[in-house]
């Protein structure tokens, strides 16, 4: 009576596990077929497109593994409840799932190398673009246009200083102001006896501005290169290692599952009994 009650409760549970497992497996297969069409810039030769595809496949790679686990858990429940093998119709589904598992194991192994290689290429291309942009920015610092801007700014500052030197009241306020640098205060004081110090000061300021701009360009270049290398390393480690684990897991599932099916009493029961 107790065994019959367990049978009534467990049989629907086993069926649910097998159905959910099968649905997860099929949904992954359908998703894999349609996934390339949903990624923008569809082009098989583009590293960025391939990186996007392999990343999404690896991120979803656990779904069929979970489906296979549920499928075999449900089949195991059936085997425990009915050792005579009334769950024979699901044997073909299990074999198909194991074959798919083997294919996925090999596929994720290939994905590992493809992804790492594509990320490396994309990172090198990004670094080359950064270097080109930095070179262009540095060349602009030596261009006539940039020099003209500096000379224009230099002339404006010189005019402001000249006007300030002509107004004693404003000059006194500037010398007492905390917003004026000590260097400029010294220049204002010395300019009365030596007007040339203003030109020397402006020359130093122009050179300092050029050097600061060049330093900013190079620092920005180094920062972008570090970000590109860090992002590439993160993707290679995260997706690459996950893909290796998925490959190992699926291959182990295939080997273990096929070995279990071949040694299953249900398989042996199909043989013709001796007379």
C-alpha positions in Angstrom: 0.0 0.0 0.0 2.9 2.3 0.9 4.8 1.5 -2.2 1.6 2.1 -4.3 1.3 5.6 -2.7 4.9 6.4 -3.3 4.4 5.3 -6.9 1.4 7.7 -7.3 3.3 10.6 -5.9 6.7 9.9 -7.5 5.5 9.1 -11.0 4.2 12.6 -11.8 7.4 14.1 -10.2 9.6 11.9 -12.5 7.6 12.9 -15.5 7.9 16.6 -14.6 11.6 16.3 -14.2 12.0 14.6 -17.5 9.8 17.1 -19.3 11.5 20.2 -17.8 14.9 18.7 -18.6 13.9 18.0 -22.2 12.4 21.5 -22.6 15.6 23.1 -21.2 17.7 21.1 -23.7 15.5 21.9 -26.7 15.3 25.6 -25.7 19.1 25.9 -25.7 19.3 24.2 -29.1 16.7 26.6 -30.6 18.4 29.6 -28.8 21.8 28.6 -30.2 20.4 28.4 -33.8 18.7 31.8 -33.6 21.3 33.6 -31.5 23.7 34.5 -34.4 20.7 36.3 -36.1 20.0 38.4 -33.0 23.5 39.8 -32.6 24.0 43.2 -34.4 26.6 43.5 -37.2 26.2 39.9 -38.4 29.5 39.0 -39.9 31.3 35.7 -39.4 34.7 37.2 -40.0 34.5 40.0 -37.4 36.3 39.3 -34.1 33.8 41.5 -32.1 30.8 39.5 -33.5 32.5 36.2 -32.7 33.4 37.4 -29.2 29.9 38.5 -28.5 28.5 35.1 -29.8 31.0 32.9 -27.8 30.4 35.0 -24.7 26.7 34.5 -24.8 27.0 30.8 -25.6 29.3 30.2 -22.6 27.0 32.3 -20.3 24.1 30.0 -21.3 26.1 26.8 -21.4 24.9 25.5 -18.1 21.3 25.3 -19.3 21.5 22.0 -21.2 23.7 20.6 -18.5 20.9 21.4 -16.0 18.4 19.9 -18.4 20.4 16.6 -18.7 20.6 16.4 -15.0 16.9 16.8 -14.6 16.2 14.3 -17.4 18.4 11.6 -15.8 17.0 12.4 -12.3 13.5 11.8 -13.6 14.6 8.6 -15.3 16.4 7.4 -12.2 13.1 7.9 -10.2 11.3 5.8 -12.8 13.9 3.1 -12.6 13.6 2.9 -8.8 9.8 2.7 -9.0 9.7 0.3 -11.9 12.8 -1.9 -12.3 11.1 -3.8 -15.1 11.8 -0.9 -17.4 8.5 0.8 -18.2 10.5 4.0 -18.9 12.0 2.5 -22.1 10.5 5.2 -24.3 12.8 7.8 -22.7 15.9 5.8 -23.4 16.1 7.3 -26.9 15.8 10.8 -25.4 18.5 10.1 -23.0 20.8 8.8 -25.7 20.1 11.9 -27.8 20.9 14.1 -24.8 24.2 12.3 -24.2 25.1 12.7 -27.9 24.3 16.4 -27.6 26.4 16.6 -24.5 29.4 15.1 -26.3 28.9 17.6 -29.1 28.7 20.5 -26.7 31.8 19.2 -24.9 33.8 19.4 -28.1 32.2 22.7 -29.1 33.0 24.5 -25.8 36.6 23.2 -26.1 36.9 24.8 -29.6 35.1 28.0 -28.2 37.8 28.3 -25.6 40.6 28.7 -28.1 38.5 30.7 -30.6 37.5 33.2 -27.9 40.9 33.6 -26.4 42.4 34.2 -29.8 39.7 36.7 -30.9 40.0 38.6 -27.7 43.7 38.8 -28.1 43.3 40.1 -31.7 40.6 42.6 -30.7 42.8 43.9 -27.8 45.8 44.4 -30.1 43.6 46.3 -32.6 42.2 48.5 -29.8 45.8 49.3 -28.6 46.8 50.1 -32.2 43.9 52.5 -32.5 44.8 54.1 -29.1 48.4 54.6 -30.3 47.2 56.1 -33.6 44.9 58.6 -31.8 47.7 59.5 -29.3 50.1 60.0 -32.2 47.6 62.3 -34.0 47.1 64.2 -30.8 50.8 64.7 -30.3 51.3 65.8 -33.9 48.6 68.4 -33.4 50.6 69.9 -30.5 53.3 70.6 -33.1 51.0 72.0 -35.7 50.8 75.6 -36.8 47.2 75.8 -35.6 48.1 74.8 -32.0 51.0 77.3 -32.0 48.8 80.0 -33.3 46.3 79.4 -30.4 49.1 79.6 -27.9 50.4 82.8 -29.4 46.9 84.3 -29.4 46.4 83.3 -25.7 49.9 84.6 -24.9 49.0 88.0 -26.5 45.8 88.2 -24.5 47.6 87.6 -21.2 50.3 90.1 -22.1 47.7 92.7 -22.9 46.0 92.1 -19.5 49.3 92.4 -17.7 50.1 95.6 -19.5 46.8 97.1 -18.6 47.2 96.0 -15.0 50.6 97.7 -14.8 49.1 100.9 -16.0 46.6 101.0 -13.2 48.3 101.4 -9.8 45.1 100.7 -7.9 44.4 97.4 -9.6 48.0 96.5 -9.5 48.0 96.9 -5.7 44.9 94.8 -5.4 46.5 92.1 -7.5 49.6 92.1 -5.4 47.6 91.6 -2.2 45.1 89.1 -3.7 45.5 85.4 -2.6 44.2 84.3 -6.0 47.3 85.6 -7.7 50.3 83.2 -7.6 53.5 84.3 -5.9 55.4 83.9 -9.2 53.1 86.3 -11.0 53.3 88.8 -8.1 57.1 88.7 -8.4 56.8 89.3 -12.2 54.5 92.2 -11.7 56.9 93.8 -9.2 60.0 93.2 -11.4 58.3 94.3 -14.6 58.5 98.0 -13.5 62.3 97.9 -13.8 62.6 95.1 -16.3 59.6 94.8 -18.8 61.4 91.8 -20.4 60.5 89.5 -17.4 56.9 89.5 -18.6 57.9 88.0 -22.0 60.1 85.5 -20.2 57.2 84.6 -17.9 54.8 84.2 -20.8 57.3 82.0 -22.7 57.6 79.7 -19.7 53.8 79.5 -19.3 53.4 78.6 -23.0 56.1 75.9 -22.8 54.6 74.6 -19.6 51.1 74.4 -21.1 52.5 72.5 -24.1 54.3 70.1 -21.8 51.3 69.6 -19.6 49.1 68.9 -22.6 51.6 66.4 -24.0 51.8 64.7 -20.6 48.0 64.4 -20.4 47.9 62.9 -23.9 50.5 60.3 -23.0 48.9 59.5 -19.6 45.5 59.1 -21.3 47.1 56.8 -23.8 48.6 54.6 -21.0 45.3 54.6 -19.1 43.3 53.4 -22.2 45.9 50.8 -23.0 45.7 49.4 -19.5 41.9 49.3 -19.6 42.0 47.5 -23.0 44.5 44.9 -21.6 42.6 44.5 -18.4 39.2 44.0 -20.2 40.9 41.4 -22.6 42.4 39.5 -19.7 39.2 39.5 -17.8 37.2 38.1 -20.8 39.9 35.5 -21.6 40.0 34.2 -18.0 36.3 34.4 -17.3 34.9 33.1 -20.5 37.9 30.9 -21.3 37.9 29.1 -18.0 34.2 28.7 -17.9 34.2 27.2 -21.4 36.9 24.7 -20.3 34.8 23.7 -17.3 31.7 23.3 -19.5 33.7 21.2 -22.0 35.1 18.9 -19.3 31.7 18.6 -17.6 29.8 17.7 -20.8 32.5 15.2 -21.9 32.4 13.5 -18.5 28.6 13.5 -18.6 28.7 11.8 -22.0 31.2 9.2 -21.0 29.6 8.4 -17.7 26.0 8.5 -19.1 26.8 6.2 -22.1 28.6 3.8 -19.9 25.7 3.7 -17.5 23.2 3.2 -20.3 25.2 0.3 -21.9 25.4 -1.4 -18.6 21.8 -0.8 -17.7 19.6 -3.8 -17.0 16.9 -2.2 -19.2 19.2 -2.4 -22.2 20.0 -6.0 -21.4 16.4 -6.9 -21.0 15.9 -6.2 -24.7 18.0 -9.2 -25.6 16.1 -12.4 -26.5 16.0 -14.7 -23.5 17.6 -18.1 -23.8 15.4 -21.2 -24.1 
